[in-house]
Every structure is written in C-alpha cells, then in structure tokens.
C-alpha cells in the first residue's frame, strides 16, 4: 500500500480534493500523479490523546484494505472521527465506503458543471 507522505501532497489533496464523510470517517481525495494511488491516515488532536489517535489510525488502516483503498489513480486521505476508535470493524468499513461514495458524488457534480 503506497502512503502519502509529504506536506505538499497533503496540501494539494486538501486544496483540490473532493470531500465526503459519515459519523465514523471522513475522506478527501484528489487525482493522483501515480497510477496505483496512495492513501494516508489522519487523526486530529481533537480525537484525544496520543493513545486515542493511534488507536483510531490503526482501526482505519485495518479497515482500509477491506474497503478497497487505495483507489487506482486517486490520492486519498482517510480521517478519523471521535467515534472511530470504539466502532465495530464492519461499521468502519461500511463508513469508509459510504464516505468515498459521497466524495465521488461531489466530484461528479463538480465535473457536470
């Protein structure tokens, strides 16, 4: 799994990206410069202390492959919410799929304009 690592890529994804979310996860994606796509996992300080943030990111990593990440031709940032760390595995997988679908819907509406 390719990982988004540098600050310029994060800034580009957040600036140019399409967003979607649910109560368990948030997704931002932008077209990738690489064919196979990359993914990043983020948990903000508002999630809690370092233990809670790391737990949330571990949950996202475990669910990402099952939900079909990384996506071909897309750089994706998966963000935890305060509910991510305590959610059931299948609920997080469903949430990631739903969040990506919502972000794709936003992209389709933007391209239709």
N, C-alpha and C positions, 0 to 999 in steps of 0.2 A: 504494500500500500504506500503510494507516494504521499508525502506530507508537505503542506505549505509551511515554509519555514521563515522566510524573511519579511521584514516590515513592509517593503514596497509592495509585495504581493498581497498582504493583508489590506493595506490601504487601497489598492486597486480593486480588490474584491468588494470591500465595503463601499467604495465610492461608485463603482459601476454596476454593482451586483443587484440581483433580484432577491427579494426577501419573502419568507414565508414562516409561519410558526404555529405552534399549538401550546397547550399549557405545560408540556413536558420538554419541548425543544424548540429551538429557533434555527433557521437555515438561511444562509446568504450564499448565492452562487454567482459566478461570472464566467464567461468563456475562458478556457484555459489556453495557454500558449503551447502546452504539451498535449499530445494526442490522448494519452490514457487518463488524464485528470488527476487532481490531487485533493486532499482533504486536510482539514485542521480541526482541532477540538479545543473549545474555549469555555472557561468557567470564570465569570467575573467575580470580583471581590464581594459583591452583594450576595453571592451564594452562601458565603460563610467563611470559616477559617480555612487554612490550607488543607486540612484533612477532608473537609466537605467538598472543596473544589476538586481535589484529586480524585475523590470517590465519584463525583459527577462525571469527570472526564473518562474515568475507567468504564463507567456504565455506558457512556456514549461510544467509546471505542469498541466495546463488546457487541453493541447493537448495530454499529455502522455497517459491518460486512454483511450481516443478515438483511439489512435494509437496502443493500445494493450500492454502497459507497465504496470507493469513489466512482463518480459518474464519468463516462467517457466524454472527453472534451470540455469538462467543467472543473473549475476550482471551487470547492465547497468548504464553507466554514460552518461547523456544527456547534451550536451554543447551548449550554445547559441552562436550565431554569432552576429556581429553588426546589422544585418538585422532582427533578431528575434523579437525584441520589437515592430517593426512597421508593421509586416506582418499580413496578414489575418489569422484567425483561421484555416480555411481549408487548406491554403497553408503550415502552420506549421505542421499540422497533416500529410499531404502528404510528407513533407520533412522528418519527423521523420521515417515514414515507408520506404522511399527510403534510408535513411541513414542506417537503420537497415538491409535492404536487401543487401546493399553494404558491410556492415560488415560481414554478413553471407556468402556472396560470397567469401570474403577474407578468412574466416575460412574454407570453403570447399576447396579452392585451397591449403591452407596450409596442410589440412589433406590428400589431394590426393598425396602429395609429399612423 
